[in-house]
Amino acid sequence: MAKVVKVLIQRLTLLLGLRDEFLCDSCKLNYRDLCMRRERPNARICPDYRKK
């Protein structure tokens, strides 16, 4: 449930234009060994996002 809420908030901020950077730039998991998502390093929406 928490991941769903995170993704909804990310989509809202993206749609409203409140964020113009990629999530991977400020994510704790922004390492090839930790993040296996194909969107990396240009993800704008990610359920696994954790701020540094």
N, CA, C, O and CB atoms as a CASP TS submission, in Angstrom:
PFRMAT TS
TARGET T0000
AUTHOR 0000-0000-0000
METHOD Language model
MODEL 1
PARENT N/A
ATOM      1  N   MET     1       0.821  -1.197   0.000  1.00  0.00           N
ATOM      2  CA  MET     1       0.000   0.000   0.000  1.00  0.00           C
ATOM      3  C   MET     1       0.864   1.260   0.000  1.00  0.00           C
ATOM      4  O   MET     1       0.546   2.235  -0.680  1.00  0.00           O
ATOM      5  CB  MET     1      -0.934  -0.001   1.205  1.00  0.00           C
ATOM      6  N   ALA     2       1.951   1.236   0.761  1.00  0.00           N
ATOM      7  CA  ALA     2       2.817   2.413   0.842  1.00  0.00           C
ATOM      8  C   ALA     2       3.483   2.697  -0.501  1.00  0.00           C
ATOM      9  O   ALA     2       3.657   3.858  -0.870  1.00  0.00           O
ATOM     10  CB  ALA     2       3.882   2.218   1.927  1.00  0.00           C
ATOM     11  N   LYS     3       3.859   1.641  -1.238  1.00  0.00           N
ATOM     12  CA  LYS     3       4.478   1.839  -2.551  1.00  0.00           C
ATOM     13  C   LYS     3       3.496   2.467  -3.528  1.00  0.00           C
ATOM     14  O   LYS     3       3.884   3.285  -4.362  1.00  0.00           O
ATOM     15  CB  LYS     3       4.993   0.509  -3.108  1.00  0.00           C
ATOM     16  N   VAL     4       2.235   2.092  -3.429  1.00  0.00           N
ATOM     17  CA  VAL     4       1.217   2.658  -4.310  1.00  0.00           C
ATOM     18  C   VAL     4       1.081   4.153  -4.056  1.00  0.00           C
ATOM     19  O   VAL     4       0.976   4.937  -4.999  1.00  0.00           O
ATOM     20  CB  VAL     4      -0.140   1.952  -4.106  1.00  0.00           C
ATOM     21  N   VAL     5       1.081   4.544  -2.806  1.00  0.00           N
ATOM     22  CA  VAL     5       0.973   5.954  -2.448  1.00  0.00           C
ATOM     23  C   VAL     5       2.198   6.719  -2.947  1.00  0.00           C
ATOM     24  O   VAL     5       2.068   7.826  -3.467  1.00  0.00           O
ATOM     25  CB  VAL     5       0.819   6.118  -0.919  1.00  0.00           C
ATOM     26  N   LYS     6       3.392   6.130  -2.789  1.00  0.00           N
ATOM     27  CA  LYS     6       4.610   6.789  -3.260  1.00  0.00           C
ATOM     28  C   LYS     6       4.565   7.026  -4.758  1.00  0.00           C
ATOM     29  O   LYS     6       4.930   8.102  -5.231  1.00  0.00           O
ATOM     30  CB  LYS     6       5.835   5.959  -2.903  1.00  0.00           C
ATOM     31  N   VAL     7       4.116   6.023  -5.507  1.00  0.00           N
ATOM     32  CA  VAL     7       4.053   6.152  -6.960  1.00  0.00           C
ATOM     33  C   VAL     7       3.024   7.206  -7.352  1.00  0.00           C
ATOM     34  O   VAL     7       3.264   7.987  -8.274  1.00  0.00           O
ATOM     35  CB  VAL     7       3.710   4.797  -7.612  1.00  0.00           C
ATOM     36  N   LEU     8       1.892   7.242  -6.674  1.00  0.00           N
ATOM     37  CA  LEU     8       0.878   8.254  -6.976  1.00  0.00           C
ATOM     38  C   LEU     8       1.398   9.666  -6.726  1.00  0.00           C
ATOM     39  O   LEU     8       1.144  10.575  -7.516  1.00  0.00           O
ATOM     40  CB  LEU     8      -0.376   8.010  -6.141  1.00  0.00           C
ATOM     41  N   ILE     9       2.124   9.845  -5.631  1.00  0.00           N
ATOM     42  CA  ILE     9       2.705  11.160  -5.332  1.00  0.00           C
ATOM     43  C   ILE     9       3.741  11.534  -6.394  1.00  0.00           C
ATOM     44  O   ILE     9       3.791  12.684  -6.830  1.00  0.00           O
ATOM     45  CB  ILE     9       3.354  11.165  -3.920  1.00  0.00           C
ATOM     46  N   GLN    10       4.565  10.577  -6.810  1.00  0.00           N
ATOM     47  CA  GLN    10       5.565  10.839  -7.840  1.00  0.00           C
ATOM     48  C   GLN    10       4.896  11.234  -9.149  1.00  0.00           C
ATOM     49  O   GLN    10       5.348  12.166  -9.814  1.00  0.00           O
ATOM     50  CB  GLN    10       6.458   9.611  -8.051  1.00  0.00           C
ATOM     51  N   ARG    11       3.834  10.546  -9.526  1.00  0.00           N
ATOM     52  CA  ARG    11       3.126  10.881 -10.766  1.00  0.00           C
ATOM     53  C   ARG    11       2.487  12.252 -10.697  1.00  0.00           C
ATOM     54  O   ARG    11       2.508  13.001 -11.674  1.00  0.00           O
ATOM     55  CB  ARG    11       2.063   9.839 -11.066  1.00  0.00           C
ATOM     56  N   LEU    12       1.916  12.588  -9.541  1.00  0.00           N
ATOM     57  CA  LEU    12       1.304  13.901  -9.379  1.00  0.00           C
ATOM     58  C   LEU    12       2.332  15.017  -9.521  1.00  0.00           C
ATOM     59  O   LEU    12       2.094  15.993 -10.232  1.00  0.00           O
ATOM     60  CB  LEU    12       0.615  13.997  -8.025  1.00  0.00           C
ATOM     61  N   THR    13       3.466  14.882  -8.855  1.00  0.00           N
ATOM     62  CA  THR    13       4.491  15.925  -8.948  1.00  0.00           C
ATOM     63  C   THR    13       5.042  16.027 -10.367  1.00  0.00           C
ATOM     64  O   THR    13       5.396  17.114 -10.823  1.00  0.00           O
ATOM     65  CB  THR    13       5.632  15.646  -7.960  1.00  0.00           C
ATOM     66  N   LEU    14       5.114  14.899 -11.060  1.00  0.00           N
ATOM     67  CA  LEU    14       5.580  14.917 -12.441  1.00  0.00           C
ATOM     68  C   LEU    14       4.574  15.620 -13.344  1.00  0.00           C
ATOM     69  O   LEU    14       4.952  16.438 -14.182  1.00  0.00           O
ATOM     70  CB  LEU    14       5.832  13.491 -12.938  1.00  0.00           C
ATOM     71  N   LEU    15       3.299  15.303 -13.174  1.00  0.00           N
ATOM     72  CA  LEU    15       2.255  15.915 -13.993  1.00  0.00           C
ATOM     73  C   LEU    15       2.122  17.414 -13.739  1.00  0.00           C
ATOM     74  O   LEU    15       1.873  18.187 -14.664  1.00  0.00           O
ATOM     75  CB  LEU    15       0.927  15.234 -13.729  1.00  0.00           C
ATOM     76  N   LEU    16       2.288  17.815 -12.493  1.00  0.00           N
ATOM     77  CA  LEU    16       2.172  19.227 -12.145  1.00  0.00           C
ATOM     78  C   LEU    16       3.423  20.022 -12.489  1.00  0.00           C
ATOM     79  O   LEU    16       3.430  21.249 -12.392  1.00  0.00           O
ATOM     80  CB  LEU    16       1.873  19.370 -10.678  1.00  0.00           C
ATOM     81  N   GLY    17       4.470  19.332 -12.887  1.00  0.00           N
ATOM     82  CA  GLY    17       5.704  20.019 -13.259  1.00  0.00           C
ATOM     83  C   GLY    17       6.507  20.500 -12.079  1.00  0.00           C
ATOM     84  O   GLY    17       7.288  21.444 -12.205  1.00  0.00           O
ATOM     85  N   LEU    18       6.333  19.875 -10.939  1.00  0.00           N
ATOM     86  CA  LEU    18       7.060  20.294  -9.738  1.00  0.00           C
ATOM     87  C   LEU    18       8.465  19.709  -9.668  1.00  0.00           C
ATOM     88  O   LEU    18       9.287  20.136  -8.857  1.00  0.00           O
ATOM     89  CB  LEU    18       6.287  19.894  -8.503  1.00  0.00           C
ATOM     90  N   ARG    19       8.732  18.723 -10.531  1.00  0.00           N
ATOM     91  CA  ARG    19      10.051  18.100 -10.521  1.00  0.00           C
ATOM     92  C   ARG    19      10.564  18.021 -11.947  1.00  0.00           C
ATOM     93  O   ARG    19       9.855  17.548 -12.836  1.00  0.00           O
ATOM     94  CB  ARG    19      10.005  16.691  -9.869  1.00  0.00           C
ATOM     95  N   ASP    20      11.763  18.467 -12.171  1.00  0.00           N
ATOM     96  CA  ASP    20      12.330  18.429 -13.513  1.00  0.00           C
ATOM     97  C   ASP    20      13.646  17.642 -13.543  1.00  0.00           C
ATOM     98  O   ASP    20      14.437  17.788 -14.475  1.00  0.00           O
ATOM     99  CB  ASP    20      12.556  19.852 -14.029  1.00  0.00           C
ATOM    100  N   GLU    21      13.877  16.816 -12.532  1.00  0.00           N
ATOM    101  CA  GLU    21      15.095  16.017 -12.470  1.00  0.00           C
ATOM    102  C   GLU    21      14.722  14.538 -12.371  1.00  0.00           C
ATOM    103  O   GLU    21      13.569  14.193 -12.108  1.00  0.00           O
ATOM    104  CB  GLU    21      15.982  16.447 -11.265  1.00  0.00           C
ATOM    105  N   PHE    22      15.684  13.696 -12.578  1.00  0.00           N
ATOM    106  CA  PHE    22      15.451  12.264 -12.475  1.00  0.00           C
ATOM    107  C   PHE    22      15.541  11.830 -11.020  1.00  0.00           C
ATOM    108  O   PHE    22      16.355  12.356 -10.261  1.00  0.00           O
ATOM    109  CB  PHE    22      16.458  11.481 -13.337  1.00  0.00           C
ATOM    110  N   LEU    23      14.708  10.874 -10.631  1.00  0.00           N
ATOM    111  CA  LEU    23      14.727  10.378  -9.251  1.00  0.00           C
ATOM    112  C   LEU    23      16.051   9.702  -8.919  1.00  0.00           C
ATOM    113  O   LEU    23      16.521   9.781  -7.784  1.00  0.00           O
ATOM    114  CB  LEU    23      13.576   9.401  -9.023  1.00  0.00           C
ATOM    115  N   CYS    24      16.646   9.049  -9.889  1.00  0.00           N
ATOM    116  CA  CYS    24      17.883   8.297  -9.640  1.00  0.00           C
ATOM    117  C   CYS    24      19.012   9.193  -9.128  1.00  0.00           C
ATOM    118  O   CYS    24      19.889   8.725  -8.400  1.00  0.00           O
ATOM    119  CB  CYS    24      18.329   7.591 -10.916  1.00  0.00           C
ATOM    120  N   ASP    25      19.000  10.461  -9.497  1.00  0.00           N
ATOM    121  CA  ASP    25      20.059  11.376  -9.069  1.00  0.00           C
ATOM    122  C   ASP    25      20.086  11.558  -7.550  1.00  0.00           C
ATOM    123  O   ASP    25      21.138  11.844  -6.977  1.00  0.00           O
ATOM    124  CB  ASP    25      19.882  12.729  -9.745  1.00  0.00           C
ATOM    125  N   SER    26      18.930  11.391  -6.895  1.00  0.00           N
ATOM    126  CA  SER    26      18.878  11.600  -5.450  1.00  0.00           C
ATOM    127  C   SER    26      18.423  10.352  -4.699  1.00  0.00           C
ATOM    128  O   SER    26      17.881  10.453  -3.598  1.00  0.00           O
ATOM    129  CB  SER    26      17.952  12.754  -5.129  1.00  0.00           C
ATOM    130  N   CYS    27      18.639   9.182  -5.286  1.00  0.00           N
ATOM    131  CA  CYS    27      18.183   7.933  -4.675  1.00  0.00           C
ATOM    132  C   CYS    27      19.328   7.173  -4.009  1.00  0.00           C
ATOM    133  O   CYS    27      20.442   7.134  -4.530  1.00  0.00           O
ATOM    134  CB  CYS    27      17.519   7.049  -5.725  1.00  0.00           C
ATOM    135  N   LYS    28      19.045   6.570  -2.851  1.00  0.00           N
ATOM    136  CA  LYS    28      20.024   5.751  -2.142  1.00  0.00           C
ATOM    137  C   LYS    28      20.443   4.530  -2.953  1.00  0.00           C
ATOM    138  O   LYS    28      21.574   4.060  -2.833  1.00  0.00           O
ATOM    139  CB  LYS    28      19.463   5.310  -0.804  1.00  0.00           C
ATOM    140  N   LEU    29      19.543   4.023  -3.769  1.00  0.00           N
ATOM    141  CA  LEU    29      19.779   2.787  -4.508  1.00  0.00           C
ATOM    142  C   LEU    29      20.352   3.021  -5.900  1.00  0.00           C
ATOM    143  O   LEU    29      20.253   2.140  -6.754  1.00  0.00           O
ATOM    144  CB  LEU    29      18.501   2.015  -4.619  1.00  0.00           C
ATOM    145  N   ASN    30      20.938   4.163  -6.147  1.00  0.00           N
ATOM    146  CA  ASN    30      21.434   4.497  -7.479  1.00  0.00           C
ATOM    147  C   ASN    30      22.811   3.874  -7.730  1.00  0.00           C
ATOM    148  O   ASN    30      23.787   4.578  -7.992  1.00  0.00           O
ATOM    149  CB  ASN    30      21.503   6.021  -7.652  1.00  0.00           C
ATOM    150  N   TYR    31      22.869   2.567  -7.646  1.00  0.00           N
ATOM    151  CA  TYR    31      24.071   1.796  -7.950  1.00  0.00           C
ATOM    152  C   TYR    31      23.652   0.585  -8.769  1.00  0.00           C
ATOM    153  O   TYR    31      22.589   0.012  -8.531  1.00  0.00           O
ATOM    154  CB  TYR    31      24.828   1.365  -6.644  1.00  0.00           C
ATOM    155  N   ARG    32      24.456   0.201  -9.704  1.00  0.00           N
ATOM    156  CA  ARG    32      24.105  -0.906 -10.591  1.00  0.00           C
ATOM    157  C   ARG    32      23.813  -2.199  -9.820  1.00  0.00           C
ATOM    158  O   ARG    32      22.953  -2.980 -10.226  1.00  0.00           O
ATOM    159  CB  ARG    32      25.228  -1.144 -11.588  1.00  0.00           C
ATOM    160  N   ASP    33      24.522  -2.425  -8.716  1.00  0.00           N
ATOM    161  CA  ASP    33      24.325  -3.643  -7.933  1.00  0.00           C
ATOM    162  C   ASP    33      23.037  -3.623  -7.115  1.00  0.00           C
ATOM    163  O   ASP    33      22.504  -4.682  -6.784  1.00  0.00           O
ATOM    164  CB  ASP    33      25.499  -3.852  -7.013  1.00  0.00           C
ATOM    165  N   LEU    34      22.533  -2.444  -6.788  1.00  0.00           N
ATOM    166  CA  LEU    34      21.350  -2.339  -5.942  1.00  0.00           C
ATOM    167  C   LEU    34      20.061  -2.152  -6.725  1.00  0.00           C
ATOM    168  O   LEU    34      19.015  -2.655  -6.315  1.00  0.00           O
ATOM    169  CB  LEU    34      21.515  -1.205  -4.988  1.00  0.00           C
ATOM    170  N   CYS    35      20.113  -1.452  -7.822  1.00  0.00           N
ATOM    171  CA  CYS    35      18.910  -1.150  -8.596  1.00  0.00           C
ATOM    172  C   CYS    35      18.967  -1.855  -9.948  1.00  0.00           C
ATOM    173  O   CYS    35      19.837  -1.577 -10.773  1.00  0.00           O
ATOM    174  CB  CYS    35      18.751   0.376  -8.789  1.00  0.00           C
ATOM    175  N   MET    36      18.041  -2.756 -10.154  1.00  0.00           N
ATOM    176  CA  MET    36      18.007  -3.519 -11.400  1.00  0.00           C
ATOM    177  C   MET    36      16.884  -3.065 -12.336  1.00  0.00           C
ATOM    178  O   MET    36      16.581  -3.748 -13.315  1.00  0.00           O
ATOM    179  CB  MET    36      17.849  -4.994 -11.094  1.00  0.00           C
ATOM    180  N   ARG    37      16.279  -1.943 -12.048  1.00  0.00           N
ATOM    181  CA  ARG    37      15.176  -1.456 -12.881  1.00  0.00           C
ATOM    182  C   ARG    37      15.708  -0.965 -14.220  1.00  0.00           C
ATOM    183  O   ARG    37      16.771  -0.347 -14.291  1.00  0.00           O
ATOM    184  CB  ARG    37      14.403  -0.328 -12.163  1.00  0.00           C
ATOM    185  N   ARG    38      14.965  -1.243 -15.267  1.00  0.00           N
ATOM    186  CA  ARG    38      15.418  -0.855 -16.595  1.00  0.00           C
ATOM    187  C   ARG    38      15.340   0.658 -16.824  1.00  0.00           C
ATOM    188  O   ARG    38      15.990   1.177 -17.731  1.00  0.00           O
ATOM    189  CB  ARG    38      14.599  -1.572 -17.643  1.00  0.00           C
ATOM    190  N   GLU    39      14.553   1.366 -16.012  1.00  0.00           N
ATOM    191  CA  GLU    39      14.427   2.818 -16.150  1.00  0.00           C
ATOM    192  C   GLU    39      15.674   3.562 -15.661  1.00  0.00           C
ATOM    193  O   GLU    39      15.914   4.706 -16.047  1.00  0.00           O
ATOM    194  CB  GLU    39      13.208   3.305 -15.384  1.00  0.00           C
ATOM    195  N   ARG    40      16.450   2.912 -14.823  1.00  0.00           N
ATOM    196  CA  ARG    40      17.631   3.527 -14.253  1.00  0.00           C
ATOM    197  C   ARG    40      18.620   3.866 -15.356  1.00  0.00           C
ATOM    198  O   ARG    40      18.815   3.025 -16.233  1.00  0.00           O
ATOM    199  CB  ARG    40      18.275   2.604 -13.211  1.00  0.00           C
ATOM    200  N   PRO    41      19.232   4.979 -15.383  1.00  0.00           N
ATOM    201  CA  PRO    41      19.319   6.070 -14.411  1.00  0.00           C
ATOM    202  C   PRO    41      18.401   7.246 -14.734  1.00  0.00           C
ATOM    203  O   PRO    41      18.619   8.353 -14.242  1.00  0.00           O
ATOM    204  CB  PRO    41      20.736   6.559 -14.328  1.00  0.00           C
ATOM    205  N   ASN    42      17.385   7.018 -15.549  1.00  0.00           N
ATOM    206  CA  ASN    42      16.517   8.118 -15.984  1.00  0.00           C
ATOM    207  C   ASN    42      15.091   7.979 -15.498  1.00  0.00           C
ATOM    208  O   ASN    42      14.170   8.443 -16.171  1.00  0.00           O
ATOM    209  CB  ASN    42      16.519   8.210 -17.477  1.00  0.00           C
ATOM    210  N   ALA    43      14.881   7.358 -14.356  1.00  0.00           N
ATOM    211  CA  ALA    43      13.528   7.149 -13.839  1.00  0.00           C
ATOM    212  C   ALA    43      12.939   8.445 -13.298  1.00  0.00           C
ATOM    213  O   ALA    43      13.600   9.212 -12.597  1.00  0.00           O
ATOM    214  CB  ALA    43      13.535   6.080 -12.745  1.00  0.00           C
ATOM    215  N   ARG    44      11.707   8.657 -13.637  1.00  0.00           N
ATOM    216  CA  ARG    44      10.956   9.784 -13.072  1.00  0.00           C
ATOM    217  C   ARG    44       9.868   9.285 -12.139  1.00  0.00           C
ATOM    218  O   ARG    44       9.325  10.052 -11.344  1.00  0.00           O
ATOM    219  CB  ARG    44      10.341  10.645 -14.188  1.00  0.00           C
ATOM    220  N   ILE    45       9.543   7.989 -12.234  1.00  0.00           N
ATOM    221  CA  ILE    45       8.584   7.337 -11.353  1.00  0.00           C
ATOM    222  C   ILE    45       9.196   6.004 -10.937  1.00  0.00           C
ATOM    223  O   ILE    45       9.602   5.212 -11.787  1.00  0.00           O
ATOM    224  CB  ILE    45       7.181   7.141 -12.054  1.00  0.00           C
ATOM    225  N   CYS    46       9.263   5.758  -9.629  1.00  0.00           N
ATOM    226  CA  CYS    46       9.870   4.510  -9.150  1.00  0.00           C
ATOM    227  C   CYS    46       9.295   4.136  -7.785  1.00  0.00           C
ATOM    228  O   CYS    46       9.356   4.936  -6.852  1.00  0.00           O
ATOM    229  CB  CYS    46      11.412   4.647  -9.066  1.00  0.00           C
ATOM    230  N   PRO    47       8.735   2.922  -7.657  1.00  0.00           N
ATOM    231  CA  PRO    47       8.194   2.512  -6.358  1.00  0.00           C
ATOM    232  C   PRO    47       9.280   2.211  -5.321  1.00  0.00           C
ATOM    233  O   PRO    47       8.985   2.156  -4.127  1.00  0.00           O
ATOM    234  CB  PRO    47       7.319   1.294  -6.534  1.00  0.00           C
ATOM    235  N   ASP    48      10.515   2.017  -5.750  1.00  0.00           N
ATOM    236  CA  ASP    48      11.611   1.703  -4.821  1.00  0.00           C
ATOM    237  C   ASP    48      12.432   2.914  -4.410  1.00  0.00           C
ATOM    238  O   ASP    48      13.444   2.765  -3.725  1.00  0.00           O
ATOM    239  CB  ASP    48      12.521   0.688  -5.441  1.00  0.00           C
ATOM    240  N   TYR    49      12.021   4.101  -4.810  1.00  0.00           N
ATOM    241  CA  TYR    49      12.794   5.316  -4.541  1.00  0.00           C
ATOM    242  C   TYR    49      12.964   5.562  -3.050  1.00  0.00           C
ATOM    243  O   TYR    49      12.006   5.494  -2.281  1.00  0.00           O
ATOM    244  CB  TYR    49      12.123   6.519  -5.184  1.00  0.00           C
ATOM    245  N   ARG    50      14.203   5.851  -2.654  1.00  0.00           N
ATOM    246  CA  ARG    50      14.533   6.230  -1.277  1.00  0.00           C
ATOM    247  C   ARG    50      15.491   7.412  -1.333  1.00  0.00           C
ATOM    248  O   ARG    50      16.559   7.326  -1.938  1.00  0.00           O
ATOM    249  CB  ARG    50      15.163   5.028  -0.479  1.00  0.00           C
ATOM    250  N   LYS    51      15.108   8.503  -0.705  1.00  0.00           N
ATOM    251  CA  LYS    51      15.926   9.704  -0.734  1.00  0.00           C
ATOM    252  C   LYS    51      17.234   9.489   0.026  1.00  0.00           C
ATOM    253  O   LYS    51      17.257   8.836   1.069  1.00  0.00           O
ATOM    254  CB  LYS    51      15.156  10.887  -0.142  1.00  0.00           C
ATOM    255  N   LYS    52      18.334  10.050  -0.514  1.00  0.00           N
ATOM    256  CA  LYS    52      19.664   9.935   0.124  1.00  0.00           C
ATOM    257  C   LYS    52      19.683  10.633   1.456  1.00  0.00           C
ATOM    258  O   LYS    52      20.711  10.642   2.133  1.00  0.00           O
ATOM    259  CB  LYS    52      20.758  10.517  -0.777  1.00  0.00           C
TER
END
